[in-house]
Amino acid sequence: MNASLYDTDFYTWTAQQCELLRHKKFHELDLGHLIEELDDLGKRHYDQLESRLVQLIAHLLKWQIQHWRRSNSWRANIRVQRTSIEKLLRRNPGLKSRLDEAMAESWSEARDLAIAETDLPDEQFPEICPFTLVEVLLPEFWPDLA
């Protein structure tokens, strides 16, 4: 079985598929792989949203629980993640319908990350996310002590 261009030179394959689309040569397209790649592209945007939420929630937890170590670095990270999420949602408005799901899926990882980065006992961190989605994304929200 011969390896396809998709398998041996992905970059050239993508350029070739773009050219075929530009010239409306639909019958020559590698539809199976194109569908797979488009599906994967959409998943990557969702994964990026979830990853940014993990970072944001972890830093909000650290801000709340380890208040004596608050720093400009933490503040900047929180702002950067909020801005990046806002930009991602502006460029991909379809992701807004999955925000609740992404928030729920991010919680456990965010909690684990905050625990690892603070070196505090697990018991100091809530089992259930103490923040609402609105609070997490709101630029003015900075959690006080629990």
C-alpha positions in Angstrom: 0.0 0.0 0.0 1.5 3.3 -1.1 1.5 6.2 1.4 -0.5 9.2 0.4 0.7 12.8 0.2 -1.4 13.4 3.3 0.7 10.8 5.2 4.1 11.8 3.8 4.0 15.6 3.5 1.0 17.2 5.2 2.1 20.8 4.4 2.2 20.1 0.7 -1.1 18.2 0.9 -2.8 21.2 2.5 -1.5 23.5 -0.2 -2.7 21.1 -2.9 -6.1 20.9 -1.3 -6.4 24.7 -1.2 -5.4 24.9 -4.9 -8.0 22.3 -5.8 -10.7 24.2 -3.9 -9.7 27.6 -5.5 -10.0 26.1 -8.9 -13.2 24.3 -8.0 -11.8 20.8 -8.8 -14.0 19.2 -6.2 -13.8 15.8 -7.8 -10.0 15.7 -7.1 -10.2 16.6 -3.4 -9.2 14.2 -0.7 -12.6 14.4 1.0 -12.0 11.8 3.7 -8.9 13.6 5.1 -10.4 17.1 4.5 -13.4 16.2 6.6 -11.2 14.7 9.3 -9.0 17.9 9.4 -11.9 20.3 9.5 -13.4 18.3 12.4 -10.1 18.4 14.2 -9.7 22.1 13.6 -13.0 22.8 15.3 -12.0 20.6 18.2 -8.7 22.5 18.6 -10.6 25.7 19.1 -12.7 24.1 21.8 -9.5 22.7 23.4 -7.9 26.1 23.3 -11.0 27.6 25.1 -10.8 24.8 27.7 -7.1 25.3 28.2 -7.4 29.0 28.7 -10.3 28.4 31.2 -8.1 26.0 33.1 -5.3 28.6 33.4 -7.8 31.4 34.3 -9.7 29.4 37.0 -6.4 28.1 38.5 -5.1 31.6 38.9 -8.4 32.8 40.3 -8.2 30.0 42.9 -4.6 30.9 43.7 -5.7 34.6 44.0 -8.4 33.7 46.4 -6.8 31.0 48.5 -3.1 32.0 48.6 -3.9 35.7 49.0 -0.6 36.6 50.7 1.3 35.6 47.5 -0.8 37.7 45.1 1.5 39.3 42.5 1.5 41.3 39.4 2.3 38.2 37.5 -0.9 36.5 38.7 -2.9 39.6 37.9 -1.4 39.7 34.4 -2.0 36.1 33.8 -5.7 36.4 34.8 -6.1 39.5 32.5 -4.3 37.8 29.6 -6.4 34.7 29.8 -9.6 36.7 30.0 -8.6 38.8 27.0 -7.6 35.7 25.0 -10.9 34.0 25.8 -12.8 37.1 24.7 -10.8 37.2 21.4 -11.3 33.5 20.8 -15.1 33.8 21.3 -15.2 36.9 19.1 -13.4 35.1 16.3 -15.4 31.8 16.9 -18.9 32.8 18.2 -20.1 29.3 17.8 -18.0 28.4 20.9 -20.2 30.5 23.1 -22.8 27.8 23.1 -20.2 25.4 24.6 -19.0 27.8 27.4 -20.9 26.0 30.2 -19.5 22.7 29.1 -16.0 24.0 28.8 -16.2 25.6 32.2 -17.4 22.3 33.8 -14.7 20.3 32.0 -12.0 22.7 33.1 -12.8 22.7 36.8 -11.0 19.5 37.9 -7.9 20.3 36.0 -7.8 23.9 37.1 -8.2 22.8 40.8 -5.3 20.3 40.4 -3.1 22.9 38.7 -3.7 25.4 41.5 -3.0 22.7 44.1 0.3 21.8 42.4 1.4 25.4 41.9 0.6 26.5 45.5 1.8 23.3 47.2 -1.1 23.6 49.6 -3.1 20.6 50.8 -6.0 19.5 48.6 -8.4 20.2 51.5 -7.8 23.9 51.2 -9.4 24.0 47.7 -13.2 23.7 47.2 -14.6 20.5 45.7 -17.0 22.5 43.6 -16.0 25.6 41.6 -16.7 28.7 43.7 -17.0 31.0 40.7 -19.7 31.3 38.1 -18.9 31.5 34.4 -19.9 35.2 34.4 -17.5 35.9 37.3 -14.7 34.0 35.7 -15.0 36.1 32.5 -15.8 39.4 34.1 -12.8 41.7 34.0 -13.8 43.4 37.2 -14.1 40.1 39.2 -11.3 39.5 41.6 -12.2 36.9 44.3 -11.9 37.9 47.9 -10.9 35.5 50.6 -13.2 32.5 51.0 
